[in-house]
């Protein structure tokens, strides 16, 4: 489950993908007071090395954002889904 999601758009399409994630993360922390741990980007936005570095830091990285969002990063907080039993 993803909570508190937002979209961050890099202003410069030539900006490095990882730097764009860092910029978006700073904004996210300032806005929500929490550190995101999930990012979804279009395929090719981040290098394999960048993805590995984020995963080492316990981030979940998805690369299935629509291609027409080529300059957008989807940031959020991934939480464990909780099973709620129905009360009688």
HELIX and SHEET records of a PDB file:
HELIX    1   1 UNK A   17  UNK A   32  1                                  16    
HELIX    2   2 UNK A   48  UNK A   56  1                                   9    
HELIX    3   3 UNK A   67  UNK A   69  5                                   3    
SHEET    1   A 4 UNK A   2  UNK A   9  0                                        
SHEET    2   A 4 UNK A  72  UNK A  78 -1                                        
SHEET    3   A 4 UNK A  38  UNK A  40 -1                                        
SHEET    4   A 4 UNK A  60  UNK A  62  1                                        
END                                                                             
